[in-house]
Amino acid sequence: MIKARLSANENPFGPSEKARKAIIEAIPESFLYPRQHLMDFRKMIADEEGVSEDHILLGAGSGELLVATGMCYTFKGGAGSHVVSGDPSYMQLIRTVTQIGAGWEKVPLNKKYDYDLEAMAARVNDKTSLVYICNPNNPTGILTDANKLSAFCETMSARKPVFVDEAYIDYVADPKKNSMMSCIKKGQNVIVARTFSKVHSFAGLRIGYLIALPDTIEEISKFGGGGGSISATSVMGALASYGDKDFIKYSVGKNNEVKSFLYKTLQENGYEYLTSQTNFVLFPIKMDGKRFVEEMMKRGVSIRNWEFEGKHWCRVSMGTMDQMKIFADAFRTLA
Ligand SMILES: Cc1ncc(COP(=O)(O)O)c(C=O)c1O
């Protein structure tokens, strides 16, 4: 039996009270298609970001938009095309393109487990359809410096579209400063992806969106998205949660409390870790990763393992404090 599910970077501190209330109130009218509510939601995002609505593409989670983008650019680039990304990183878009016949140019992270932007730029050529950057990165939890990344986006987007997956941006100290939205506002061919699955706790409710130049949005929307797969209840919940700054503060604060407890547990057991700007932490483990996952599962804790740089790593998502204590107890028996 799973006592602590800490493997999918979900957020147990919500959905917010306002979102729950809005969802319940949406049920009586949920026999209707939620077209107007989706338009209101798109406008809400556009107003907050300071762009027009044609810059926004809605999806039932950002995952379907990553898939649509991968299909769109592979279709445009042809079977011999490839996507360039750091490695390790989030795989959904890359998996999509490789499954339909395109390639993946993976560029190892640097010594600080950050992107090697110069090496990535050097791998871009005529066959590159897209550059994918997850920031902060999953599974490392590391945020790339905003100035360096925006300089990269500025030069690179003149050659190829740059996709910046900002699923975890709400957890960083200054999301607006660190977002690559500023590049889009300058007219650069940058695509930003966001999700409600993390800070808003909507992983099961499925809400996400892309922001990009209108022509880019139009191209990608031919392959999916547009909001048609979002339920009436979810969009009503999202409308209530989007501007709920108190809840976002609460959600980030709880996450940070649990993260501090985890850091302390790891330190006490002589383990190092990558300082994370997200709701998960990656740390090197001292046994085979697959065995570690199995042993933790026997103790009721689900986590994920990675292997890179010749090391085995554990990625653990922040659960509630009670769940993290269950993790700590299980971990001590294996540490
Ligand atoms: C970096 C990143 N992007 C996108 C997603 C997809 O999330 P969703 O489809 O729930 O929006 C995830 C999920 O964990 C993620 O980690």
The ligand as an SDF file (V2000), in Angstrom:
LIG
                    3D

 16 16  0  0  0  0  0  0  0  0999 V2000
    8.2780   20.0990  -16.6830 C   0  0  0  0  0  0  0  0  0  0  0  0
    6.8990   19.5960  -16.8550 C   0  0  0  0  0  0  0  0  0  0  0  0
    6.1870   20.0180  -17.8870 N   0  0  0  0  0  0  0  0  0  0  0  0
    4.9350   19.6000  -18.0990 C   0  0  0  0  0  0  0  0  0  0  0  0
    4.3500   18.6940  -17.2480 C   0  0  0  0  0  0  0  0  0  0  0  0
    2.9610   18.2120  -17.6020 C   0  0  0  0  0  0  0  0  0  0  0  0
    2.0760   18.5290  -16.6330 O   0  0  0  0  0  0  0  0  0  0  0  0
    0.5190   18.6600  -16.9050 P   0  0  0  0  0  0  0  0  0  0  0  0
    0.1800   17.8870  -18.1370 O   0  0  0  0  0  0  0  0  0  0  0  0
   -0.1080   18.1010  -15.6890 O   0  0  0  0  0  0  0  0  0  0  0  0
    0.2720   20.1160  -17.0730 O   0  0  0  0  0  0  0  0  0  0  0  0
    5.0420   18.2190  -16.1380 C   0  0  0  0  0  0  0  0  0  0  0  0
    4.4500   17.2310  -15.2100 C   0  0  0  0  0  0  0  0  0  0  0  0
    5.0120   16.7700  -14.2730 O   0  0  0  0  0  0  0  0  0  0  0  0
    6.3690   18.6780  -15.9360 C   0  0  0  0  0  0  0  0  0  0  0  0
    7.1120   18.2480  -14.9190 O   0  0  0  0  0  0  0  0  0  0  0  0
  1  2  1  0
  2  3  1  0
  2 15  2  0
  3  4  2  0
  4  5  1  0
  5  6  1  0
  5 12  2  0
  6  7  1  0
  7  8  1  0
  8  9  2  0
  8 10  1  0
  8 11  1  0
 12 13  1  0
 12 15  1  0
 13 14  2  0
 15 16  1  0
M  END
$$$$
